Amino acid sequence: MSGNSGTTRITRWVFRIAAGLVGAYVLLATVFTAPGVAAALRLDPASVAAHPWTLVTYPLVHENPLHLLFVVTLLFITGPVVERHLGGRGFVLFWVYCTVGTAVPAIVLASLGSVPPLSGALAPVLGIVFARAWFGEDDEVSLEPLPVRIRLRVLTAGLIPVLVLPALVWRSNAISLAHLGGLPAAWLFLKLRGSGRRIHAPPTLPMRRPVMTPIRLEVEAATTTSASAPPAPVTMRETRRATSDEVNRVLDKISALGGGDLAEQLVRRANGYAAWVIG
């Protein structure tokens, strides 16, 4: 079964819980085969005060493989989305809360009549099914491999009479009216958590193509004018005069520092070179 929001990929704690349920069933069927072991793990509403550990151990006991297969299938179908909404720790807390919270209506029913001891993880899994519908009540799911699509809230509401009828007809540890206590426990948990509003996937925004604005280059008129005007020509006479002036300044510096005969020779040669250049 798959939905139109989120993926059905198995998450970490969904896999761990399912593996724990399967492992417990294998151990009880092969190693701890004494009837007293399974009886010590079941939740008896009439004697829960004397056996408080049964508040959390009864989901480990499944009466037959079909019971286990039904519970694990529901867990795989609805659990991953709930774990993604609540997170890993929140999902484990929610599982334990629904497991323990089922004991309250079971004790109430036991005060009104005879209630068989509870076994199996149907109660917490029903809480997860309710939470899956809570987080996406308008989602459609397909009942694979059947070519049928149905809304989650319709599927969740349909599970109630499916479980109530066998509970009224047969006295069974696997299915009883007390197992339905996981539904109000899940509702109360989500209300106290502040999840009054259903969480839907955020709307997909339409993709917009980027608009490319052309970049305009503005060139000042003064720059254009100055660039277009040709540079003024430099005459040969001005070049010679500038060269002579530079040579005279260098010779004056050498004379001021004092260089003896070398300085005088340099001065004479420089004067001759300057006269040649000017002439």
N, C-alpha and C positions, 0 to 999 in steps of 0.2 A: 504494500500500500504506500502510496506517495502522495504528496500534496503539492500545491502550486506556490507555496512560500516556504523558503528554507530548503535544506537538503535533508535526506534521510540517512546520511552517513552515520554510522554508529559512533557515538561519542565515548569518552574514556570511562566515565562512571556507569553509563548504561551497560557497557561491555563487562565491567568488573562485577556489577551486581548480578547480571545474567550468568556470568561464569561462576560466581559464588553459589547461586541457586542450583545450577547444574552439578557443581562439585559436591554440594551438600546432599543432593539426591543420590549421587553415585556412592558416596560414603555410607549413607543410611541403607542403601540397597545391597552393599557388598561387604562392608566392614562392621558397622554398628547395626547389626540386623536384629538385635533383641527388641521386642515390642516396647519395653520400658524406656528405651532411649528416645524413640519418637514421641511417646506419651509425655516424657518429661519436657519436651520442647514445644508441644502444642499449648495454645492459650485456652485455658478453661475459665470462663467468666465467673464461675461460682467459687473458684479457689485461687483467683489471681493474687490475692493478698499473701497467700502462703507460697506462691511461686512467681515472684515479680519478674524474674528473668524471661518468663514466657511472653512478656509484652513485646520483646524484640526478637525472640527466637522462633516464633511460630511460622514466619515466612519461609524458614529453611525446610519445612516438612511438606512434601507433596505426596499425595496419595497414589498417584499413578503417572506414567509418562505423558498421557494426554493432558492431565492437569498442569503439569510443568510446561508442556509445549504451548498451551493456551496462554499461560501467564507470560512466558518469555516472548511470545509473538507480539502480544500487546505492548510489552516493554520496548521491544525493538521498533515498533511502529510509532509510538508516541513519545518515547523517552528522549531521543536526541534533541528535538526542538525544545522541550522543557528544560533540558540541561543547558542549552545555549542561552535561554532567557534567564535562568536562575544562577548559572555558573556552577562549577563543580561542587563547591562547599554547600551552596544553597540547594543543589539537587539532593545531596546526601541528607541534609537537614530535613528537606521536604519528605524524603523517603521514610526517615525515622519518625517524623511527626505523624505521617499518615498511618504508619504501623502502630504506634502507640495510641494515636487518637481513635483508632477503631475499637479499642478496648472499652471506651466510655459507652457507646451505644450497645456494645455487647453485654456489658454489665447491667444496663437498664433492661435489655430484653431478658436477661437471665433472671431478673427480679420479677418479671411478669410470667415467665414460663421456662420450659426446659430449652437450653441452647447447647448444642454439641460443642466440644472443643474446636477451636479454629486452627486450621493448618493451611499452609500455602501462602504465597505472596499476592493473592488476588486483591486484598484490601489496599495495600499501597499502590499496586499497579492501577487500580480504579482511580485512585487519587491522581496519578500521573495522566491518565486518560482525560480526567476532568480538567486538569491544568492545561493540557494540549488544546482542548476545545476553548478554554478560557483565553489563551493567548492568540488564538486564531479561529474564532467561532465561524467566520465566513469562508474559511478555506475549504476547498474541495479536495477530497482524497479519492484515489482509485483503489478498489479492492482487487489487487493483483493476485492471481492471474485472471480473475473474472473481469470482463469488460464493463465494469460498473463504477460510476462516480457518485459520491455522496458527500454532503456537507458534514463537517466535524460535529456540530451540535446535534444533528440528526442521528449520527452514529452513536454519540455518547448517550443520548436519550434512549436509543434503541437497545443499548446494552442493559439498561435497568430491568425491563420486563424479561429479557432473556435470562437474567440471573435470578430474578425473583421467582419465576415459575418453578424452576427446579428446586429452589430453596423451600418452597411451600409444599412440594410434592414429596421430596426425599429428605430424610434426616442425614446430612452428610457433613463431614469435617471440612471438605473442600469448598463447598458452596452453601452458604447460609445467609440469612438476612443480616447477620452481624457483619459480614464482609462488606456490605454496602456502607458501613460506617466510614470507609475511606473517602466517600464523596463529600459528606459534610465537613470532614476534617480538612480536605483539600480546599474547600470553599472558605473556611475560616482562616486557614493559613494565608491564602491569597489576599483576603480582606485585611488581615492584620499587617501584612507586609506592605500594604499601600498599593496593591496592584488592582485597584478598582477599575481602572480603565484598561481595556484590552490593548495589548501591544501589537501593532501591525507593522509591517515593513514600511519604511519611509517611501513616499511616492517617488517614482523615477522622473527626474527632470529632463525635459527635452534637450537634446544636444544642439548647441548653437554654433554655427560656423563663424570663425573669427573674421572680422571686417578689417581689411587692410587699408589704412588711410595713407594716400601718397604724401611723401615728405617733400615739402617745397623749400627750395634753397633761395634765400633772398640775398642778393648781392647789392651792396651799397653803390650808389651812383658815383660817389667820390672815388671808390676803389677802382671801378671800371674805367673812370676817366684817367686816373693816374696810371693804370696799367696800360691803357691804349696809347698814352703819350710817349714818344720816343725819348730816350735819355739825351741830355745835352752833350755834344762832342767835346772831347778834351784835346787841346792843341799840343803839338810837340814842344813848343816853347814853355808852356806851363809845366809839362812833365820834367824838362831839363831843369827848370828853376827849382822845383820841389826836390829833385835829387841833389842839387848843389846845396840847398839849405840843410838837408839831412846830413850830408858829409861834413859840412862846417860845424854842426853841433857835435858830431862824434869827435872831431879833431880838437875842439875846445875842451871837451871832457878829458881827453888824453893829456893835453898840455897842463890842465889844472892838476891832475894827479901826479905829473912829473914822470918822465920816462927817459931822461938823458938824451944820448945820441939817437937812440931808437925812436924816441918821440919826435925829434927834429926831422929825421928821415921820413917818418910817416907823414909829418905835416907837409914837407916839401912835395912828396909824391902825391899826396891828396890834393894839394893846391894845383899841381900840374894836371891831375886827372880832372879836377873841376874846371880848370881853364879850357881843357880840351872838349869837355862836354858842352860848356856854354858856347865856346867858339864854333 
